[in-house]
Amino acid sequence: MGFGWYLAALVYPVIIVGIIYFVIQSRASETGD
């Protein structure tokens, strides 16, 4: 039981950061920066 929330707490931040990073990269490429 405890391993589930630990894994989620470890994975979710990585996914969120990955999405944010992807959005920033796409916007940066659009502006040609």
HTML snippet that shows the backbone in 3Dmol.js (N, CA, C, O; Angstrom):
<script src="https://3Dmol.org/build/3Dmol-min.js"></script>
<div id="view" style="width:600px;height:400px;position:relative"></div>
<script>
const pdb = `
ATOM      1  N   MET A   1       0.835  -1.206   0.000  1.00  0.00           N
ATOM      2  CA  MET A   1       0.000   0.000   0.000  1.00  0.00           C
ATOM      3  C   MET A   1       0.869   1.255   0.000  1.00  0.00           C
ATOM      4  O   MET A   1       0.660   2.162  -0.806  1.00  0.00           O
ATOM      5  N   GLY A   2       1.850   1.302   0.915  1.00  0.00           N
ATOM      6  CA  GLY A   2       2.689   2.495   1.050  1.00  0.00           C
ATOM      7  C   GLY A   2       3.536   2.766  -0.191  1.00  0.00           C
ATOM      8  O   GLY A   2       3.883   3.910  -0.484  1.00  0.00           O
ATOM      9  N   PHE A   3       3.864   1.691  -0.917  1.00  0.00           N
ATOM     10  CA  PHE A   3       4.727   1.870  -2.084  1.00  0.00           C
ATOM     11  C   PHE A   3       3.996   2.598  -3.206  1.00  0.00           C
ATOM     12  O   PHE A   3       4.615   3.285  -4.018  1.00  0.00           O
ATOM     13  N   GLY A   4       2.676   2.443  -3.246  1.00  0.00           N
ATOM     14  CA  GLY A   4       1.894   3.069  -4.313  1.00  0.00           C
ATOM     15  C   GLY A   4       1.973   4.587  -4.269  1.00  0.00           C
ATOM     16  O   GLY A   4       2.259   5.231  -5.278  1.00  0.00           O
ATOM     17  N   TRP A   5       1.717   5.155  -3.094  1.00  0.00           N
ATOM     18  CA  TRP A   5       1.731   6.625  -2.997  1.00  0.00           C
ATOM     19  C   TRP A   5       3.154   7.149  -3.112  1.00  0.00           C
ATOM     20  O   TRP A   5       3.367   8.269  -3.575  1.00  0.00           O
ATOM     21  N   TYR A   6       4.139   6.342  -2.692  1.00  0.00           N
ATOM     22  CA  TYR A   6       5.536   6.753  -2.828  1.00  0.00           C
ATOM     23  C   TYR A   6       5.914   6.821  -4.299  1.00  0.00           C
ATOM     24  O   TYR A   6       6.574   7.763  -4.739  1.00  0.00           O
ATOM     25  N   LEU A   7       5.494   5.820  -5.051  1.00  0.00           N
ATOM     26  CA  LEU A   7       5.791   5.800  -6.484  1.00  0.00           C
ATOM     27  C   LEU A   7       5.091   6.952  -7.190  1.00  0.00           C
ATOM     28  O   LEU A   7       5.665   7.602  -8.064  1.00  0.00           O
ATOM     29  N   ALA A   8       3.828   7.200  -6.796  1.00  0.00           N
ATOM     30  CA  ALA A   8       3.067   8.292  -7.400  1.00  0.00           C
ATOM     31  C   ALA A   8       3.724   9.632  -7.088  1.00  0.00           C
ATOM     32  O   ALA A   8       3.846  10.490  -7.962  1.00  0.00           O
ATOM     33  N   ALA A   9       4.148   9.807  -5.832  1.00  0.00           N
ATOM     34  CA  ALA A   9       4.781  11.060  -5.417  1.00  0.00           C
ATOM     35  C   ALA A   9       6.097  11.265  -6.159  1.00  0.00           C
ATOM     36  O   ALA A   9       6.556  12.395  -6.321  1.00  0.00           O
ATOM     37  N   LEU A  10       6.700  10.169  -6.607  1.00  0.00           N
ATOM     38  CA  LEU A  10       7.977  10.266  -7.309  1.00  0.00           C
ATOM     39  C   LEU A  10       7.765  10.504  -8.803  1.00  0.00           C
ATOM     40  O   LEU A  10       8.563  11.185  -9.448  1.00  0.00           O
ATOM     41  N   VAL A  11       6.686   9.940  -9.349  1.00  0.00           N
ATOM     42  CA  VAL A  11       6.457   9.992 -10.789  1.00  0.00           C
ATOM     43  C   VAL A  11       5.708  11.249 -11.213  1.00  0.00           C
ATOM     44  O   VAL A  11       6.063  11.883 -12.207  1.00  0.00           O
ATOM     45  N   TYR A  12       4.665  11.612 -10.455  1.00  0.00           N
ATOM     46  CA  TYR A  12       3.836  12.754 -10.861  1.00  0.00           C
ATOM     47  C   TYR A  12       4.633  14.039 -11.056  1.00  0.00           C
ATOM     48  O   TYR A  12       4.442  14.703 -12.075  1.00  0.00           O
ATOM     49  N   PRO A  13       5.520  14.429 -10.130  1.00  0.00           N
ATOM     50  CA  PRO A  13       6.316  15.653 -10.337  1.00  0.00           C
ATOM     51  C   PRO A  13       7.141  15.586 -11.620  1.00  0.00           C
ATOM     52  O   PRO A  13       7.298  16.592 -12.312  1.00  0.00           O
ATOM     53  N   VAL A  14       7.663  14.413 -11.935  1.00  0.00           N
ATOM     54  CA  VAL A  14       8.468  14.262 -13.146  1.00  0.00           C
ATOM     55  C   VAL A  14       7.606  14.484 -14.386  1.00  0.00           C
ATOM     56  O   VAL A  14       8.035  15.127 -15.344  1.00  0.00           O
ATOM     57  N   ILE A  15       6.386  13.944 -14.358  1.00  0.00           N
ATOM     58  CA  ILE A  15       5.472  14.113 -15.492  1.00  0.00           C
ATOM     59  C   ILE A  15       5.090  15.581 -15.650  1.00  0.00           C
ATOM     60  O   ILE A  15       5.077  16.112 -16.760  1.00  0.00           O
ATOM     61  N   ILE A  16       4.777  16.236 -14.520  1.00  0.00           N
ATOM     62  CA  ILE A  16       4.370  17.640 -14.556  1.00  0.00           C
ATOM     63  C   ILE A  16       5.514  18.504 -15.088  1.00  0.00           C
ATOM     64  O   ILE A  16       5.306  19.354 -15.954  1.00  0.00           O
ATOM     65  N   VAL A  17       6.716  18.282 -14.568  1.00  0.00           N
ATOM     66  CA  VAL A  17       7.879  19.048 -15.024  1.00  0.00           C
ATOM     67  C   VAL A  17       8.138  18.779 -16.505  1.00  0.00           C
ATOM     68  O   VAL A  17       8.504  19.686 -17.252  1.00  0.00           O
ATOM     69  N   GLY A  18       7.947  17.535 -16.921  1.00  0.00           N
ATOM     70  CA  GLY A  18       8.152  17.177 -18.322  1.00  0.00           C
ATOM     71  C   GLY A  18       7.189  17.914 -19.238  1.00  0.00           C
ATOM     72  O   GLY A  18       7.572  18.388 -20.308  1.00  0.00           O
ATOM     73  N   ILE A  19       5.924  18.008 -18.807  1.00  0.00           N
ATOM     74  CA  ILE A  19       4.917  18.714 -19.605  1.00  0.00           C
ATOM     75  C   ILE A  19       5.255  20.197 -19.681  1.00  0.00           C
ATOM     76  O   ILE A  19       5.202  20.798 -20.754  1.00  0.00           O
ATOM     77  N   ILE A  20       5.605  20.789 -18.528  1.00  0.00           N
ATOM     78  CA  ILE A  20       5.954  22.210 -18.495  1.00  0.00           C
ATOM     79  C   ILE A  20       7.169  22.471 -19.384  1.00  0.00           C
ATOM     80  O   ILE A  20       7.197  23.443 -20.139  1.00  0.00           O
ATOM     81  N   TYR A  21       8.176  21.593 -19.290  1.00  0.00           N
ATOM     82  CA  TYR A  21       9.380  21.747 -20.095  1.00  0.00           C
ATOM     83  C   TYR A  21       9.052  21.656 -21.589  1.00  0.00           C
ATOM     84  O   TYR A  21       9.595  22.402 -22.403  1.00  0.00           O
ATOM     85  N   PHE A  22       8.147  20.721 -21.932  1.00  0.00           N
ATOM     86  CA  PHE A  22       7.754  20.549 -23.327  1.00  0.00           C
ATOM     87  C   PHE A  22       7.051  21.792 -23.853  1.00  0.00           C
ATOM     88  O   PHE A  22       7.295  22.217 -24.983  1.00  0.00           O
ATOM     89  N   VAL A  23       6.177  22.379 -23.031  1.00  0.00           N
ATOM     90  CA  VAL A  23       5.450  23.586 -23.431  1.00  0.00           C
ATOM     91  C   VAL A  23       6.420  24.746 -23.627  1.00  0.00           C
ATOM     92  O   VAL A  23       6.311  25.499 -24.595  1.00  0.00           O
ATOM     93  N   ILE A  24       7.370  24.887 -22.702  1.00  0.00           N
ATOM     94  CA  ILE A  24       8.355  25.965 -22.807  1.00  0.00           C
ATOM     95  C   ILE A  24       9.194  25.790 -24.074  1.00  0.00           C
ATOM     96  O   ILE A  24       9.461  26.759 -24.784  1.00  0.00           O
ATOM     97  N   GLN A  25       9.606  24.561 -24.353  1.00  0.00           N
ATOM     98  CA  GLN A  25      10.420  24.296 -25.535  1.00  0.00           C
ATOM     99  C   GLN A  25       9.637  24.608 -26.810  1.00  0.00           C
ATOM    100  O   GLN A  25      10.186  25.185 -27.749  1.00  0.00           O
ATOM    101  N   SER A  26       8.365  24.233 -26.847  1.00  0.00           N
ATOM    102  CA  SER A  26       7.547  24.476 -28.032  1.00  0.00           C
ATOM    103  C   SER A  26       7.331  25.973 -28.231  1.00  0.00           C
ATOM    104  O   SER A  26       7.366  26.464 -29.359  1.00  0.00           O
ATOM    105  N   ARG A  27       7.109  26.693 -27.141  1.00  0.00           N
ATOM    106  CA  ARG A  27       6.925  28.141 -27.239  1.00  0.00           C
ATOM    107  C   ARG A  27       8.229  28.814 -27.665  1.00  0.00           C
ATOM    108  O   ARG A  27       8.211  29.767 -28.445  1.00  0.00           O
ATOM    109  N   ALA A  28       9.345  28.328 -27.162  1.00  0.00           N
ATOM    110  CA  ALA A  28      10.639  28.911 -27.502  1.00  0.00           C
ATOM    111  C   ALA A  28      10.924  28.712 -28.988  1.00  0.00           C
ATOM    112  O   ALA A  28      11.473  29.600 -29.640  1.00  0.00           O
ATOM    113  N   SER A  29      10.556  27.557 -29.521  1.00  0.00           N
ATOM    114  CA  SER A  29      10.797  27.290 -30.935  1.00  0.00           C
ATOM    115  C   SER A  29       9.881  28.148 -31.805  1.00  0.00           C
ATOM    116  O   SER A  29      10.263  28.550 -32.904  1.00  0.00           O
ATOM    117  N   GLU A  30       8.680  28.428 -31.316  1.00  0.00           N
ATOM    118  CA  GLU A  30       7.742  29.253 -32.074  1.00  0.00           C
ATOM    119  C   GLU A  30       8.239  30.693 -32.173  1.00  0.00           C
ATOM    120  O   GLU A  30       8.118  31.330 -33.220  1.00  0.00           O
ATOM    121  N   THR A  31       8.803  31.201 -31.069  1.00  0.00           N
ATOM    122  CA  THR A  31       9.291  32.577 -31.061  1.00  0.00           C
ATOM    123  C   THR A  31      10.650  32.675 -31.745  1.00  0.00           C
ATOM    124  O   THR A  31      11.118  33.773 -32.046  1.00  0.00           O
ATOM    125  N   GLY A  32      11.285  31.525 -31.993  1.00  0.00           N
ATOM    126  CA  GLY A  32      12.575  31.516 -32.648  1.00  0.00           C
ATOM    127  C   GLY A  32      13.686  31.962 -31.722  1.00  0.00           C
ATOM    128  O   GLY A  32      14.731  32.419 -32.185  1.00  0.00           O
ATOM    129  N   ASP A  33      13.481  31.836 -30.418  1.00  0.00           N
ATOM    130  CA  ASP A  33      14.491  32.240 -29.452  1.00  0.00           C
ATOM    131  C   ASP A  33      15.596  31.194 -29.398  1.00  0.00           C
ATOM    132  O   ASP A  33      16.553  31.346 -28.639  1.00  0.00           O
TER     133      ASP A  33
END
`;
const viewer = $3Dmol.createViewer("view");
viewer.addModel(pdb, "pdb");
viewer.setStyle({}, {cartoon: {color: "spectrum"}});
viewer.zoomTo();
viewer.render();
</script>
